[in-house]
């Protein structure tokens, strides 16, 4: 977190979007955040569709592992590494999958 703050030394506030992993709730982290410019916004529980890395892992699984059999560990490892080494060939598919274009809802309550 200190490294992130040092990289963005001119920012008044730094927002981190995170899942609800336990380490984000650790005493050390919460104490640090009390005097920090950083703020953690947590994704809703059980919402992997909002977490972009989960989308990438799902895509990786479908392209590399789903319904595939690898005779040896070396073949399995080569296919997995090959996916990431040549990830550019999936650019078009990933562009639509890894987007932050979410549907937003107005959460303000009208006082009428």
Backbone as XML, in Angstrom:
<?xml version="1.0"?>
<chain id="A" units="angstrom">
  <residue number="1" name="UNK">
    <atom name="N" x="0.821" y="-1.183" z="0.000"/>
    <atom name="CA" x="0.000" y="0.000" z="0.000"/>
    <atom name="C" x="0.870" y="1.254" z="0.000"/>
  </residue>
  <residue number="2" name="UNK">
    <atom name="N" x="1.976" y="1.193" z="0.708"/>
    <atom name="CA" x="2.897" y="2.331" z="0.710"/>
    <atom name="C" x="3.455" y="2.565" z="-0.679"/>
  </residue>
  <residue number="3" name="UNK">
    <atom name="N" x="3.745" y="1.490" z="-1.385"/>
    <atom name="CA" x="4.275" y="1.620" z="-2.747"/>
    <atom name="C" x="3.236" y="2.256" z="-3.676"/>
  </residue>
  <residue number="4" name="UNK">
    <atom name="N" x="1.991" y="1.850" z="-3.519"/>
    <atom name="CA" x="0.931" y="2.436" z="-4.349"/>
    <atom name="C" x="0.813" y="3.926" z="-4.059"/>
  </residue>
  <residue number="5" name="UNK">
    <atom name="N" x="0.830" y="4.286" z="-2.775"/>
    <atom name="CA" x="0.730" y="5.702" z="-2.420"/>
    <atom name="C" x="1.912" y="6.500" z="-2.951"/>
  </residue>
  <residue number="6" name="UNK">
    <atom name="N" x="3.091" y="5.915" z="-2.923"/>
    <atom name="CA" x="4.261" y="6.648" z="-3.419"/>
    <atom name="C" x="4.203" y="6.840" z="-4.934"/>
  </residue>
  <residue number="7" name="UNK">
    <atom name="N" x="3.606" y="5.901" z="-5.643"/>
    <atom name="CA" x="3.467" y="6.042" z="-7.101"/>
    <atom name="C" x="2.493" y="7.141" z="-7.481"/>
  </residue>
  <residue number="8" name="UNK">
    <atom name="N" x="1.496" y="7.343" z="-6.647"/>
    <atom name="CA" x="0.466" y="8.336" z="-6.932"/>
    <atom name="C" x="0.520" y="9.434" z="-5.874"/>
  </residue>
  <residue number="9" name="UNK">
    <atom name="N" x="1.695" y="10.028" z="-5.747"/>
    <atom name="CA" x="1.934" y="10.997" z="-4.679"/>
    <atom name="C" x="1.135" y="12.283" z="-4.835"/>
  </residue>
  <residue number="10" name="UNK">
    <atom name="N" x="0.621" y="12.567" z="-6.026"/>
    <atom name="CA" x="-0.157" y="13.789" z="-6.243"/>
    <atom name="C" x="-1.661" y="13.578" z="-6.062"/>
  </residue>
  <residue number="11" name="UNK">
    <atom name="N" x="-2.081" y="12.334" z="-5.910"/>
    <atom name="CA" x="-3.505" y="12.042" z="-5.758"/>
    <atom name="C" x="-3.976" y="12.361" z="-4.345"/>
  </residue>
  <residue number="12" name="UNK">
    <atom name="N" x="-5.124" y="12.997" z="-4.256"/>
    <atom name="CA" x="-5.705" y="13.277" z="-2.943"/>
    <atom name="C" x="-6.297" y="12.021" z="-2.316"/>
  </residue>
  <residue number="13" name="UNK">
    <atom name="N" x="-6.921" y="11.201" z="-3.149"/>
    <atom name="CA" x="-7.527" y="9.948" z="-2.705"/>
    <atom name="C" x="-7.168" y="8.854" z="-3.685"/>
  </residue>
  <residue number="14" name="UNK">
    <atom name="N" x="-6.969" y="7.665" z="-3.167"/>
    <atom name="CA" x="-6.696" y="6.489" z="-3.995"/>
    <atom name="C" x="-7.710" y="5.433" z="-3.587"/>
  </residue>
  <residue number="15" name="UNK">
    <atom name="N" x="-8.484" y="4.968" z="-4.558"/>
    <atom name="CA" x="-9.506" y="3.965" z="-4.282"/>
    <atom name="C" x="-9.057" y="2.615" z="-4.816"/>
  </residue>
  <residue number="16" name="UNK">
    <atom name="N" x="-9.154" y="1.621" z="-3.972"/>
    <atom name="CA" x="-8.827" y="0.245" z="-4.336"/>
    <atom name="C" x="-10.142" y="-0.528" z="-4.361"/>
  </residue>
  <residue number="17" name="UNK">
    <atom name="N" x="-10.416" y="-1.197" z="-5.469"/>
    <atom name="CA" x="-11.592" y="-2.054" z="-5.574"/>
    <atom name="C" x="-11.117" y="-3.462" z="-5.280"/>
  </residue>
  <residue number="18" name="UNK">
    <atom name="N" x="-11.687" y="-4.092" z="-4.263"/>
    <atom name="CA" x="-11.175" y="-5.381" z="-3.814"/>
    <atom name="C" x="-12.305" y="-6.344" z="-3.484"/>
  </residue>
  <residue number="19" name="UNK">
    <atom name="N" x="-11.957" y="-7.621" z="-3.542"/>
    <atom name="CA" x="-12.910" y="-8.612" z="-3.062"/>
    <atom name="C" x="-12.852" y="-8.606" z="-1.532"/>
  </residue>
  <residue number="20" name="UNK">
    <atom name="N" x="-13.572" y="-9.465" z="-0.900"/>
    <atom name="CA" x="-13.636" y="-9.462" z="0.554"/>
    <atom name="C" x="-12.658" y="-10.438" z="1.191"/>
  </residue>
  <residue number="21" name="UNK">
    <atom name="N" x="-11.492" y="-10.574" z="0.602"/>
    <atom name="CA" x="-10.481" y="-11.464" z="1.175"/>
    <atom name="C" x="-10.149" y="-11.009" z="2.602"/>
  </residue>
  <residue number="22" name="UNK">
    <atom name="N" x="-9.883" y="-11.963" z="3.448"/>
    <atom name="CA" x="-9.672" y="-11.676" z="4.867"/>
    <atom name="C" x="-8.527" y="-10.697" z="5.110"/>
  </residue>
  <residue number="23" name="UNK">
    <atom name="N" x="-7.475" y="-10.781" z="4.294"/>
    <atom name="CA" x="-6.314" y="-9.925" z="4.554"/>
    <atom name="C" x="-6.621" y="-8.446" z="4.381"/>
  </residue>
  <residue number="24" name="UNK">
    <atom name="N" x="-7.654" y="-8.088" z="3.633"/>
    <atom name="CA" x="-8.030" y="-6.678" z="3.526"/>
    <atom name="C" x="-8.668" y="-6.160" z="4.819"/>
  </residue>
  <residue number="25" name="UNK">
    <atom name="N" x="-9.115" y="-7.072" z="5.650"/>
    <atom name="CA" x="-9.761" y="-6.711" z="6.910"/>
    <atom name="C" x="-8.819" y="-6.876" z="8.108"/>
  </residue>
  <residue number="26" name="UNK">
    <atom name="N" x="-7.561" y="-7.183" z="7.847"/>
    <atom name="CA" x="-6.588" y="-7.386" z="8.926"/>
    <atom name="C" x="-6.361" y="-6.080" z="9.694"/>
  </residue>
  <residue number="27" name="UNK">
    <atom name="N" x="-6.028" y="-6.206" z="10.966"/>
    <atom name="CA" x="-5.791" y="-5.031" z="11.808"/>
    <atom name="C" x="-4.717" y="-4.121" z="11.219"/>
  </residue>
  <residue number="28" name="UNK">
    <atom name="N" x="-3.661" y="-4.720" z="10.721"/>
    <atom name="CA" x="-2.564" y="-3.945" z="10.136"/>
    <atom name="C" x="-3.056" y="-3.080" z="8.973"/>
  </residue>
  <residue number="29" name="UNK">
    <atom name="N" x="-3.898" y="-3.654" z="8.147"/>
    <atom name="CA" x="-4.430" y="-2.924" z="6.995"/>
    <atom name="C" x="-5.379" y="-1.825" z="7.458"/>
  </residue>
  <residue number="30" name="UNK">
    <atom name="N" x="-6.310" y="-2.145" z="8.348"/>
    <atom name="CA" x="-7.268" y="-1.132" z="8.795"/>
    <atom name="C" x="-6.571" y="-0.002" z="9.536"/>
  </residue>
  <residue number="31" name="UNK">
    <atom name="N" x="-5.538" y="-0.315" z="10.295"/>
    <atom name="CA" x="-4.776" y="0.736" z="10.977"/>
    <atom name="C" x="-4.063" y="1.627" z="9.970"/>
  </residue>
  <residue number="32" name="UNK">
    <atom name="N" x="-3.476" y="1.026" z="8.955"/>
    <atom name="CA" x="-2.786" y="1.795" z="7.927"/>
    <atom name="C" x="-3.758" y="2.738" z="7.211"/>
  </residue>
  <residue number="33" name="UNK">
    <atom name="N" x="-4.941" y="2.238" z="6.910"/>
    <atom name="CA" x="-5.922" y="3.021" z="6.163"/>
    <atom name="C" x="-6.462" y="4.216" z="6.953"/>
  </residue>
  <residue number="34" name="UNK">
    <atom name="N" x="-6.370" y="4.162" z="8.275"/>
    <atom name="CA" x="-6.869" y="5.267" z="9.101"/>
    <atom name="C" x="-6.146" y="6.585" z="8.808"/>
  </residue>
  <residue number="35" name="UNK">
    <atom name="N" x="-4.874" y="6.516" z="8.453"/>
    <atom name="CA" x="-4.085" y="7.725" z="8.188"/>
    <atom name="C" x="-3.613" y="7.796" z="6.738"/>
  </residue>
  <residue number="36" name="UNK">
    <atom name="N" x="-4.220" y="7.012" z="5.901"/>
    <atom name="CA" x="-3.790" y="6.905" z="4.509"/>
    <atom name="C" x="-4.737" y="7.661" z="3.580"/>
  </residue>
  <residue number="37" name="UNK">
    <atom name="N" x="-4.251" y="7.938" z="2.361"/>
    <atom name="CA" x="-5.095" y="8.511" z="1.312"/>
    <atom name="C" x="-5.859" y="7.416" z="0.582"/>
  </residue>
  <residue number="38" name="UNK">
    <atom name="N" x="-5.590" y="6.182" z="0.948"/>
    <atom name="CA" x="-6.211" y="5.038" z="0.285"/>
    <atom name="C" x="-7.535" y="4.684" z="0.944"/>
  </residue>
  <residue number="39" name="UNK">
    <atom name="N" x="-8.451" y="4.248" z="0.090"/>
    <atom name="CA" x="-9.757" y="3.784" z="0.544"/>
    <atom name="C" x="-10.057" y="2.479" z="-0.182"/>
  </residue>
  <residue number="40" name="UNK">
    <atom name="N" x="-10.534" y="1.491" z="0.538"/>
    <atom name="CA" x="-10.893" y="0.222" z="-0.090"/>
    <atom name="C" x="-12.400" y="0.163" z="-0.246"/>
  </residue>
  <residue number="41" name="UNK">
    <atom name="N" x="-12.828" y="-0.078" z="-1.469"/>
    <atom name="CA" x="-14.237" y="-0.306" z="-1.780"/>
    <atom name="C" x="-14.373" y="-1.794" z="-2.079"/>
  </residue>
  <residue number="42" name="UNK">
    <atom name="N" x="-15.204" y="-2.470" z="-1.317"/>
    <atom name="CA" x="-15.335" y="-3.919" z="-1.462"/>
    <atom name="C" x="-16.429" y="-4.282" z="-2.455"/>
  </residue>
  <residue number="43" name="UNK">
    <atom name="N" x="-16.128" y="-5.272" z="-3.279"/>
    <atom name="CA" x="-17.130" y="-5.826" z="-4.175"/>
    <atom name="C" x="-18.166" y="-6.570" z="-3.342"/>
  </residue>
  <residue number="44" name="UNK">
    <atom name="N" x="-19.383" y="-6.653" z="-3.808"/>
    <atom name="CA" x="-20.385" y="-7.428" z="-3.069"/>
    <atom name="C" x="-19.975" y="-8.896" z="-2.995"/>
  </residue>
  <residue number="45" name="UNK">
    <atom name="N" x="-20.365" y="-9.544" z="-1.920"/>
    <atom name="CA" x="-20.066" y="-10.973" z="-1.765"/>
    <atom name="C" x="-20.697" y="-11.769" z="-2.899"/>
  </residue>
  <residue number="46" name="UNK">
    <atom name="N" x="-20.023" y="-12.825" z="-3.277"/>
    <atom name="CA" x="-20.501" y="-13.745" z="-4.307"/>
    <atom name="C" x="-20.823" y="-13.027" z="-5.619"/>
  </residue>
  <residue number="47" name="UNK">
    <atom name="N" x="-19.903" y="-12.187" z="-6.053"/>
    <atom name="CA" x="-20.101" y="-11.485" z="-7.326"/>
    <atom name="C" x="-18.829" y="-11.560" z="-8.167"/>
  </residue>
  <residue number="48" name="UNK">
    <atom name="N" x="-18.402" y="-12.774" z="-8.534"/>
    <atom name="CA" x="-17.177" y="-12.902" z="-9.329"/>
    <atom name="C" x="-17.279" y="-12.228" z="-10.688"/>
  </residue>
  <residue number="49" name="UNK">
    <atom name="N" x="-18.507" y="-11.999" z="-11.168"/>
    <atom name="CA" x="-18.679" y="-11.324" z="-12.459"/>
    <atom name="C" x="-18.167" y="-9.886" z="-12.421"/>
  </residue>
  <residue number="50" name="UNK">
    <atom name="N" x="-18.064" y="-9.295" z="-11.230"/>
    <atom name="CA" x="-17.550" y="-7.932" z="-11.110"/>
    <atom name="C" x="-16.031" y="-7.902" z="-10.957"/>
  </residue>
  <residue number="51" name="UNK">
    <atom name="N" x="-15.439" y="-9.029" z="-10.672"/>
    <atom name="CA" x="-14.002" y="-9.116" z="-10.453"/>
    <atom name="C" x="-13.336" y="-9.541" z="-11.763"/>
  </residue>
  <residue number="52" name="UNK">
    <atom name="N" x="-12.627" y="-8.625" z="-12.396"/>
    <atom name="CA" x="-12.067" y="-8.889" z="-13.728"/>
    <atom name="C" x="-11.118" y="-10.081" z="-13.755"/>
  </residue>
  <residue number="53" name="UNK">
    <atom name="N" x="-10.358" y="-10.304" z="-12.691"/>
    <atom name="CA" x="-9.426" y="-11.439" z="-12.711"/>
    <atom name="C" x="-10.188" y="-12.759" z="-12.744"/>
  </residue>
  <residue number="54" name="UNK">
    <atom name="N" x="-11.355" y="-12.791" z="-12.121"/>
    <atom name="CA" x="-12.173" y="-14.004" z="-12.176"/>
    <atom name="C" x="-12.641" y="-14.273" z="-13.599"/>
  </residue>
  <residue number="55" name="UNK">
    <atom name="N" x="-12.931" y="-13.213" z="-14.334"/>
    <atom name="CA" x="-13.329" y="-13.380" z="-15.735"/>
    <atom name="C" x="-12.170" y="-13.934" z="-16.560"/>
  </residue>
  <residue number="56" name="UNK">
    <atom name="N" x="-10.968" y="-13.423" z="-16.297"/>
    <atom name="CA" x="-9.794" y="-13.920" z="-17.026"/>
    <atom name="C" x="-9.549" y="-15.391" z="-16.706"/>
  </residue>
  <residue number="57" name="UNK">
    <atom name="N" x="-9.650" y="-15.759" z="-15.426"/>
    <atom name="CA" x="-9.447" y="-17.163" z="-15.055"/>
    <atom name="C" x="-10.479" y="-18.057" z="-15.736"/>
  </residue>
  <residue number="58" name="UNK">
    <atom name="N" x="-11.741" y="-17.620" z="-15.827"/>
    <atom name="CA" x="-12.780" y="-18.396" z="-16.487"/>
    <atom name="C" x="-12.441" y="-18.571" z="-17.975"/>
  </residue>
  <residue number="59" name="UNK">
    <atom name="N" x="-11.990" y="-17.506" z="-18.617"/>
    <atom name="CA" x="-11.611" y="-17.558" z="-20.023"/>
    <atom name="C" x="-10.436" y="-18.514" z="-20.223"/>
  </residue>
  <residue number="60" name="UNK">
    <atom name="N" x="-9.433" y="-18.398" z="-19.349"/>
    <atom name="CA" x="-8.271" y="-19.296" z="-19.391"/>
    <atom name="C" x="-8.721" y="-20.747" z="-19.274"/>
  </residue>
  <residue number="61" name="UNK">
    <atom name="N" x="-9.600" y="-21.010" z="-18.323"/>
    <atom name="CA" x="-10.098" y="-22.368" z="-18.103"/>
    <atom name="C" x="-10.780" y="-22.904" z="-19.353"/>
  </residue>
  <residue number="62" name="UNK">
    <atom name="N" x="-11.640" y="-22.086" z="-19.953"/>
    <atom name="CA" x="-12.364" y="-22.542" z="-21.141"/>
    <atom name="C" x="-11.428" y="-22.818" z="-22.306"/>
  </residue>
  <residue number="63" name="UNK">
    <atom name="N" x="-10.433" y="-21.959" z="-22.490"/>
    <atom name="CA" x="-9.527" y="-22.107" z="-23.632"/>
    <atom name="C" x="-8.471" y="-23.184" z="-23.425"/>
  </residue>
  <residue number="64" name="UNK">
    <atom name="N" x="-8.087" y="-23.421" z="-22.184"/>
    <atom name="CA" x="-6.930" y="-24.272" z="-21.930"/>
    <atom name="C" x="-7.260" y="-25.601" z="-21.246"/>
  </residue>
  <residue number="65" name="UNK">
    <atom name="N" x="-8.221" y="-25.594" z="-20.354"/>
    <atom name="CA" x="-8.430" y="-26.770" z="-19.519"/>
    <atom name="C" x="-9.745" y="-27.499" z="-19.743"/>
  </residue>
  <residue number="66" name="UNK">
    <atom name="N" x="-10.797" y="-26.775" z="-20.058"/>
    <atom name="CA" x="-12.121" y="-27.379" z="-20.128"/>
    <atom name="C" x="-12.175" y="-28.479" z="-21.184"/>
  </residue>
  <residue number="67" name="UNK">
    <atom name="N" x="-12.585" y="-29.657" z="-20.745"/>
    <atom name="CA" x="-12.776" y="-30.808" z="-21.633"/>
    <atom name="C" x="-11.512" y="-31.171" z="-22.409"/>
  </residue>
  <residue number="68" name="UNK">
    <atom name="N" x="-10.366" y="-30.947" z="-21.789"/>
    <atom name="CA" x="-9.078" y="-31.266" z="-22.424"/>
    <atom name="C" x="-8.330" y="-32.275" z="-21.554"/>
  </residue>
  <residue number="69" name="UNK">
    <atom name="N" x="-7.613" y="-33.160" z="-22.202"/>
    <atom name="CA" x="-6.784" y="-34.131" z="-21.486"/>
    <atom name="C" x="-5.344" y="-33.946" z="-21.939"/>
  </residue>
  <residue number="70" name="UNK">
    <atom name="N" x="-4.462" y="-33.847" z="-20.981"/>
    <atom name="CA" x="-3.042" y="-33.736" z="-21.286"/>
    <atom name="C" x="-2.344" y="-34.976" z="-20.748"/>
  </residue>
  <residue number="71" name="UNK">
    <atom name="N" x="-1.630" y="-35.608" z="-21.611"/>
    <atom name="CA" x="-0.982" y="-36.878" z="-21.291"/>
    <atom name="C" x="0.052" y="-36.736" z="-20.180"/>
  </residue>
  <residue number="72" name="UNK">
    <atom name="N" x="0.797" y="-35.638" z="-20.214"/>
    <atom name="CA" x="1.868" y="-35.455" z="-19.229"/>
    <atom name="C" x="1.752" y="-34.101" z="-18.546"/>
  </residue>
  <residue number="73" name="UNK">
    <atom name="N" x="2.410" y="-33.989" z="-17.433"/>
    <atom name="CA" x="2.449" y="-32.717" z="-16.723"/>
    <atom name="C" x="3.122" y="-31.654" z="-17.584"/>
  </residue>
  <residue number="74" name="UNK">
    <atom name="N" x="4.174" y="-32.026" z="-18.296"/>
    <atom name="CA" x="4.888" y="-31.084" z="-19.156"/>
    <atom name="C" x="3.965" y="-30.516" z="-20.232"/>
  </residue>
  <residue number="75" name="UNK">
    <atom name="N" x="3.148" y="-31.369" z="-20.824"/>
    <atom name="CA" x="2.207" y="-30.909" z="-21.848"/>
    <atom name="C" x="1.190" y="-29.943" z="-21.225"/>
  </residue>
  <residue number="76" name="UNK">
    <atom name="N" x="0.679" y="-30.297" z="-20.049"/>
    <atom name="CA" x="-0.261" y="-29.439" z="-19.320"/>
    <atom name="C" x="0.378" y="-28.093" z="-19.012"/>
  </residue>
  <residue number="77" name="UNK">
    <atom name="N" x="1.588" y="-28.111" z="-18.476"/>
    <atom name="CA" x="2.297" y="-26.879" z="-18.128"/>
    <atom name="C" x="2.553" y="-26.027" z="-19.366"/>
  </residue>
  <residue number="78" name="UNK">
    <atom name="N" x="2.972" y="-26.649" z="-20.458"/>
    <atom name="CA" x="3.237" y="-25.912" z="-21.697"/>
    <atom name="C" x="1.981" y="-25.232" z="-22.227"/>
  </residue>
  <residue number="79" name="UNK">
    <atom name="N" x="0.842" y="-25.916" z="-22.164"/>
    <atom name="CA" x="-0.414" y="-25.324" z="-22.626"/>
    <atom name="C" x="-0.809" y="-24.133" z="-21.757"/>
  </residue>
  <residue number="80" name="UNK">
    <atom name="N" x="-0.655" y="-24.283" z="-20.442"/>
    <atom name="CA" x="-1.008" y="-23.192" z="-19.526"/>
    <atom name="C" x="-0.102" y="-21.988" z="-19.751"/>
  </residue>
  <residue number="81" name="UNK">
    <atom name="N" x="1.188" y="-22.202" z="-19.797"/>
    <atom name="CA" x="2.125" y="-21.105" z="-20.022"/>
    <atom name="C" x="1.941" y="-20.500" z="-21.406"/>
  </residue>
  <residue number="82" name="UNK">
    <atom name="N" x="1.671" y="-21.359" z="-22.385"/>
    <atom name="CA" x="1.461" y="-20.889" z="-23.752"/>
    <atom name="C" x="0.285" y="-19.944" z="-23.865"/>
  </residue>
  <residue number="83" name="UNK">
    <atom name="N" x="-0.756" y="-20.213" z="-23.091"/>
    <atom name="CA" x="-1.917" y="-19.321" z="-23.102"/>
    <atom name="C" x="-1.501" y="-17.906" z="-22.737"/>
  </residue>
  <residue number="84" name="UNK">
    <atom name="N" x="-0.744" y="-17.767" z="-21.649"/>
    <atom name="CA" x="-0.357" y="-16.439" z="-21.186"/>
    <atom name="C" x="0.739" y="-15.818" z="-22.049"/>
  </residue>
  <residue number="85" name="UNK">
    <atom name="N" x="1.613" y="-16.634" z="-22.611"/>
    <atom name="CA" x="2.664" y="-16.101" z="-23.478"/>
    <atom name="C" x="2.086" y="-15.562" z="-24.787"/>
  </residue>
  <residue number="86" name="UNK">
    <atom name="N" x="0.979" y="-16.139" z="-25.228"/>
    <atom name="CA" x="0.375" y="-15.749" z="-26.499"/>
    <atom name="C" x="-1.028" y="-15.172" z="-26.287"/>
  </residue>
  <residue number="87" name="UNK">
    <atom name="N" x="-1.222" y="-14.509" z="-25.160"/>
    <atom name="CA" x="-2.549" y="-14.004" z="-24.805"/>
    <atom name="C" x="-3.046" y="-12.944" z="-25.797"/>
  </residue>
  <residue number="88" name="UNK">
    <atom name="N" x="-2.124" y="-12.328" z="-26.517"/>
    <atom name="CA" x="-2.506" y="-11.306" z="-27.496"/>
    <atom name="C" x="-3.432" y="-11.819" z="-28.582"/>
  </residue>
  <residue number="89" name="UNK">
    <atom name="N" x="-3.370" y="-13.110" z="-28.882"/>
    <atom name="CA" x="-4.239" y="-13.635" z="-29.934"/>
    <atom name="C" x="-5.708" y="-13.656" z="-29.506"/>
  </residue>
  <residue number="90" name="UNK">
    <atom name="N" x="-5.966" y="-13.467" z="-28.220"/>
    <atom name="CA" x="-7.333" y="-13.423" z="-27.707"/>
    <atom name="C" x="-7.805" y="-11.990" z="-27.449"/>
  </residue>
  <residue number="91" name="UNK">
    <atom name="N" x="-7.065" y="-11.040" z="-27.971"/>
    <atom name="CA" x="-7.329" y="-9.629" z="-27.674"/>
    <atom name="C" x="-8.784" y="-9.234" z="-27.922"/>
  </residue>
  <residue number="92" name="UNK">
    <atom name="N" x="-9.334" y="-9.631" z="-29.051"/>
    <atom name="CA" x="-10.711" y="-9.279" z="-29.375"/>
    <atom name="C" x="-11.708" y="-9.859" z="-28.392"/>
  </residue>
  <residue number="93" name="UNK">
    <atom name="N" x="-11.534" y="-11.133" z="-28.054"/>
    <atom name="CA" x="-12.441" y="-11.778" z="-27.107"/>
    <atom name="C" x="-12.308" y="-11.176" z="-25.710"/>
  </residue>
  <residue number="94" name="UNK">
    <atom name="N" x="-11.079" y="-10.896" z="-25.317"/>
    <atom name="CA" x="-10.846" y="-10.351" z="-23.980"/>
    <atom name="C" x="-11.319" y="-8.908" z="-23.873"/>
  </residue>
  <residue number="95" name="UNK">
    <atom name="N" x="-11.269" y="-8.170" z="-24.965"/>
    <atom name="CA" x="-11.712" y="-6.772" z="-24.935"/>
    <atom name="C" x="-13.173" y="-6.687" z="-24.514"/>
  </residue>
  <residue number="96" name="UNK">
    <atom name="N" x="-14.009" y="-7.597" z="-24.994"/>
    <atom name="CA" x="-15.421" y="-7.560" z="-24.617"/>
    <atom name="C" x="-15.668" y="-8.197" z="-23.255"/>
  </residue>
  <residue number="97" name="UNK">
    <atom name="N" x="-14.820" y="-9.126" z="-22.861"/>
    <atom name="CA" x="-15.005" y="-9.824" z="-21.586"/>
    <atom name="C" x="-14.476" y="-9.012" z="-20.404"/>
  </residue>
  <residue number="98" name="UNK">
    <atom name="N" x="-13.333" y="-8.380" z="-20.583"/>
    <atom name="CA" x="-12.691" y="-7.650" z="-19.493"/>
    <atom name="C" x="-12.991" y="-6.164" z="-19.605"/>
  </residue>
  <residue number="99" name="UNK">
    <atom name="N" x="-14.228" y="-5.845" z="-19.461"/>
    <atom name="CA" x="-14.658" y="-4.450" z="-19.582"/>
    <atom name="C" x="-15.170" y="-3.958" z="-18.243"/>
  </residue>
  <residue number="100" name="UNK">
    <atom name="N" x="-15.100" y="-2.668" z="-18.049"/>
    <atom name="CA" x="-15.675" y="-2.090" z="-16.841"/>
    <atom name="C" x="-17.003" y="-1.413" z="-17.148"/>
  </residue>
  <residue number="101" name="UNK">
    <atom name="N" x="-17.593" y="-1.793" z="-18.255"/>
    <atom name="CA" x="-18.860" y="-1.223" z="-18.682"/>
    <atom name="C" x="-20.006" y="-2.003" z="-18.035"/>
  </residue>
  <residue number="102" name="UNK">
    <atom name="N" x="-20.258" y="-1.719" z="-16.757"/>
    <atom name="CA" x="-21.280" y="-2.420" z="-16.010"/>
    <atom name="C" x="-22.579" y="-1.633" z="-16.042"/>
  </residue>
  <residue number="103" name="UNK">
    <atom name="N" x="-23.667" y="-2.325" z="-15.852"/>
    <atom name="CA" x="-24.954" y="-1.653" z="-15.729"/>
    <atom name="C" x="-25.035" y="-1.060" z="-14.333"/>
  </residue>
  <residue number="104" name="UNK">
    <atom name="N" x="-25.334" y="0.217" z="-14.264"/>
    <atom name="CA" x="-25.418" y="0.899" z="-12.980"/>
    <atom name="C" x="-26.873" y="1.231" z="-12.666"/>
  </residue>
  <residue number="105" name="UNK">
    <atom name="N" x="-27.192" y="1.177" z="-11.403"/>
    <atom name="CA" x="-28.526" y="1.489" z="-10.948"/>
    <atom name="C" x="-28.483" y="2.704" z="-10.053"/>
  </residue>
  <residue number="106" name="UNK">
    <atom name="N" x="-29.468" y="3.558" z="-10.152"/>
    <atom name="CA" x="-29.556" y="4.716" z="-9.306"/>
    <atom name="C" x="-29.987" y="4.246" z="-7.911"/>
  </residue>
  <residue number="107" name="UNK">
    <atom name="N" x="-29.156" y="4.485" z="-6.910"/>
    <atom name="CA" x="-29.456" y="4.001" z="-5.569"/>
    <atom name="C" x="-29.980" y="5.095" z="-4.666"/>
  </residue>
  <residue number="108" name="UNK">
    <atom name="N" x="-30.176" y="6.301" z="-5.200"/>
    <atom name="CA" x="-30.706" y="7.386" z="-4.389"/>
    <atom name="C" x="-32.204" y="7.186" z="-4.189"/>
  </residue>
  <residue number="109" name="UNK">
    <atom name="N" x="-32.653" y="7.439" z="-2.987"/>
    <atom name="CA" x="-34.062" y="7.304" z="-2.672"/>
    <atom name="C" x="-34.728" y="8.653" z="-2.843"/>
  </residue>
  <residue number="110" name="UNK">
    <atom name="N" x="-35.783" y="8.685" z="-3.606"/>
    <atom name="CA" x="-36.492" y="9.927" z="-3.848"/>
    <atom name="C" x="-37.273" y="10.327" z="-2.597"/>
  </residue>
  <residue number="111" name="UNK">
    <atom name="N" x="-37.237" y="11.628" z="-2.265"/>
    <atom name="CA" x="-37.932" y="12.144" z="-1.080"/>
    <atom name="C" x="-39.163" y="12.935" z="-1.526"/>
  </residue>
  <residue number="112" name="UNK">
    <atom name="N" x="-40.120" y="12.248" z="-2.098"/>
    <atom name="CA" x="-41.334" y="12.940" z="-2.568"/>
    <atom name="C" x="-42.520" y="12.565" z="-1.730"/>
  </residue>
</chain>
